């Protein structure tokens, strides 16, 4: 199948491209390269350097490719920026999304898979939330993701395509951009490999559900390929296992120090610093992957310890720390 992957040069999108190629599909990437990189995708994969908000250019890409499926990953991802600039967030995560969905419907796309977020939709939960758990987005980013799901359901109902919203937990792994507001794993990897102090917000007892990037990519391909009974379906993609930031920092410190000891830099990982608590941070957020197992025959395959080890190795190689 021909598949347009928006944001396909980014962290999750590029892993989806790899997974599609491995299954014999033909991916095409739309990415403005603001946070993505050409290096993340194979040279044989066509890359359209286009912003999803550009009406004419996006339409031209869809007219040229005529895809069977669309995997929509491109988004404004910063929760804090969404709070400061809700119009910017809406321009990208609502208007840009509508531009993609409308063109998909126009050229007869069969299915759209949309990157949603369980973390921002369910709010504070101490046990893994299932898909019908009340939606309580508190940020502009969370609101835009919830609106995106509503629009996907609308297009599935009114325009005859199928839609699957995948509600990710905290995704981490190789290729994640450590700049700006990224995941704690990527940010801490960059700092620790440079021998710099990583700051843990507050007491660090913030529980999250961490899922590895390639596992998320597998879920996207499964959501594209699996026969679905409903026009619209929302599915959690996570592990259901809670880990706090202190434990993440401890594992990162251990694996990063192992790498640094093999080098001649003389660097060591300094102890983490506990800073001020960040306003609005949820104390606990978990999602249940049960429905993904039933509908998509998907479950996470990479254990957190292995995933952190592999992520540290990848970041070390990017900054040319010998291993």
Secondary structure in CASP SS format (residue, H / E / C, confidence):
PFRMAT SS
TARGET T0000
AUTHOR 0000-0000-0000
METHOD secondary structure of the structure
MODEL  1
X C 1.00
X E 1.00
X E 1.00
X E 1.00
X E 1.00
X E 1.00
X C 1.00
X C 1.00
X C 1.00
X C 1.00
X H 1.00
X H 1.00
X H 1.00
X H 1.00
X H 1.00
X H 1.00
X H 1.00
X H 1.00
X H 1.00
X H 1.00
X H 1.00
X H 1.00
X C 1.00
X C 1.00
X C 1.00
X E 1.00
X E 1.00
X E 1.00
X E 1.00
X E 1.00
X C 1.00
X C 1.00
X C 1.00
X C 1.00
X C 1.00
X C 1.00
X C 1.00
X H 1.00
X H 1.00
X H 1.00
X C 1.00
X C 1.00
X C 1.00
X C 1.00
X C 1.00
X C 1.00
X E 1.00
X E 1.00
X C 1.00
X C 1.00
X C 1.00
X C 1.00
X C 1.00
X C 1.00
X H 1.00
X H 1.00
X H 1.00
X H 1.00
X H 1.00
X H 1.00
X H 1.00
X H 1.00
X H 1.00
X H 1.00
X H 1.00
X C 1.00
X C 1.00
X C 1.00
X E 1.00
X E 1.00
X E 1.00
X E 1.00
X C 1.00
X C 1.00
X C 1.00
X C 1.00
X C 1.00
X C 1.00
X H 1.00
X H 1.00
X H 1.00
X H 1.00
X H 1.00
X H 1.00
X C 1.00
X H 1.00
X H 1.00
X H 1.00
X H 1.00
X H 1.00
X H 1.00
X H 1.00
X H 1.00
X H 1.00
X H 1.00
X H 1.00
X H 1.00
X H 1.00
X H 1.00
X H 1.00
X H 1.00
X H 1.00
X H 1.00
X H 1.00
X H 1.00
X H 1.00
X C 1.00
X C 1.00
X C 1.00
X C 1.00
X E 1.00
X E 1.00
X E 1.00
X E 1.00
X E 1.00
X E 1.00
X E 1.00
X H 1.00
X H 1.00
X H 1.00
X H 1.00
X H 1.00
X C 1.00
X C 1.00
X C 1.00
X C 1.00
X C 1.00
X C 1.00
X E 1.00
X C 1.00
X C 1.00
X C 1.00
X C 1.00
X C 1.00
X C 1.00
X C 1.00
X C 1.00
X C 1.00
X C 1.00
X H 1.00
X H 1.00
X H 1.00
X H 1.00
X H 1.00
X H 1.00
X H 1.00
X H 1.00
X H 1.00
X H 1.00
X H 1.00
X H 1.00
X H 1.00
X H 1.00
X H 1.00
X H 1.00
X H 1.00
X H 1.00
X H 1.00
X H 1.00
X C 1.00
X C 1.00
X E 1.00
X E 1.00
X E 1.00
X E 1.00
X E 1.00
X E 1.00
X E 1.00
X C 1.00
X E 1.00
X E 1.00
X E 1.00
X C 1.00
X C 1.00
X C 1.00
X C 1.00
X C 1.00
X C 1.00
X C 1.00
X C 1.00
X C 1.00
X C 1.00
X C 1.00
X H 1.00
X H 1.00
X H 1.00
X H 1.00
X H 1.00
X H 1.00
X H 1.00
X H 1.00
X H 1.00
X H 1.00
X C 1.00
X C 1.00
X C 1.00
X C 1.00
X C 1.00
X E 1.00
X E 1.00
X E 1.00
X C 1.00
X C 1.00
X C 1.00
X C 1.00
X C 1.00
X E 1.00
X E 1.00
X E 1.00
X E 1.00
X E 1.00
X E 1.00
X H 1.00
X H 1.00
X H 1.00
X H 1.00
X H 1.00
X H 1.00
X H 1.00
X H 1.00
X H 1.00
X H 1.00
X H 1.00
X H 1.00
X H 1.00
X C 1.00
X C 1.00
X C 1.00
X C 1.00
X C 1.00
X C 1.00
X E 1.00
X E 1.00
X E 1.00
X E 1.00
X E 1.00
X E 1.00
X C 1.00
X C 1.00
X C 1.00
X C 1.00
X E 1.00
X E 1.00
X E 1.00
X H 1.00
X H 1.00
X H 1.00
X H 1.00
X H 1.00
X H 1.00
X H 1.00
X H 1.00
X H 1.00
X H 1.00
X H 1.00
X H 1.00
X H 1.00
X H 1.00
X H 1.00
X H 1.00
X H 1.00
X C 1.00
X C 1.00
X C 1.00
X C 1.00
X C 1.00
X C 1.00
X C 1.00
X C 1.00
X C 1.00
X C 1.00
X C 1.00
X E 1.00
X E 1.00
X E 1.00
X C 1.00
X C 1.00
X C 1.00
X C 1.00
X C 1.00
X C 1.00
X C 1.00
X C 1.00
X E 1.00
X C 1.00
X C 1.00
X E 1.00
X C 1.00
X C 1.00
X H 1.00
X H 1.00
X H 1.00
X H 1.00
X H 1.00
X H 1.00
X H 1.00
X C 1.00
X C 1.00
X C 1.00
X C 1.00
X C 1.00
X C 1.00
X C 1.00
X H 1.00
X H 1.00
X H 1.00
X H 1.00
X H 1.00
X H 1.00
X H 1.00
X H 1.00
X H 1.00
X H 1.00
X H 1.00
X H 1.00
X H 1.00
X H 1.00
X H 1.00
X C 1.00
X C 1.00
X C 1.00
X C 1.00
X C 1.00
END
